[in-house]
Amino acid sequence: MPTISIRIDPKLKRKMDSFKHFNWSEVIRQAIKNKINAEREKNLAKAVLLNEQVRKKAPKDFNTTDIIRIFREERH
C-alpha cells in the first residue's frame, strides 16, 4: 500500500494525542474517500445539469450523431 506524509502544526498534534483511541490513519483515509466521493457527485450533478440545459435548447431536428463524431475525432 502506498504511503503519504502530511505536516500538521504541533498544537493539532497535541490535540490528536489526547484522543489515542482514534486510528488517525483510518480517519484520514475516510476523509480522503469522502472528499473524492463528494467531487464525483459534484461532477455528476454538473454533467446532469449540463445535459438538461443542452437537451432543452436543442432543436427537434438536432443530430447528435454529428456532435458525437466531432468529439471522437478531436480525441485522436
N, C-alpha and C positions, 0 to 999 in steps of 0.2 A: 504494500500500500504506500503511495507517495506521502511525503511529509511536507508540511508547510510550517513556517515560523511567523509569528506575529510579535510586535512590540507593544507593550502596554506600559502605562506610567506606574510608578511604584505605589501610588495611592490605590489604584484599581487592583493591583496585585495583592495588597494587604487586605482589601475587602474580599477578594476571591479566597484568600487563605482562611478567612473567617468562616467560610462555607465549605469545609473539606469534604462534606458528604456528597457534593456535586462532582460528577465526572465532567470536568470543564471541556475536555476534548469532544465529548459527545454533545455538549451544549453548543459548542462552536460548529460541529458538523451539522446539527439540526438547523442552526441559524443560516448556514450557507445553503442548505437544501431549501429552506423556506424562502430565502431570497431568490433563488433560481426559479422556484415554482411560481412566485409572485410575478417575476419578469415574464415567464412563459404565458401566464394568464393575461398579463397586460398586453403582450404582443398578440395573443389570440383575440382579445377584445378589440384591439385596434384593427386587426385583419377583418373581423366580422363587421365592424363599423364601416371600414373602407369598402368592403364588399356590398354592404347595403347602400352606401352612397352611390357607388358605381352602377349597381343594378337599377336603382331608381332613376338615374339620369340617362341611362342608355335608351335610345330609341328602339321601337319594336323591330326594326329591320337591322339592328346591330349584329354584326357577325363576329362572335367570339373566337371562331377558328382562326381568323386572320390575326387577332391580337395574340393568341397563344403561339402561333407560328413566329411572329415577330420576337416574342420573348425567348423562344427556343433558339432562334438564330443569333440573338445577342449573347447568349450564354457561351456559344462556341467560337 
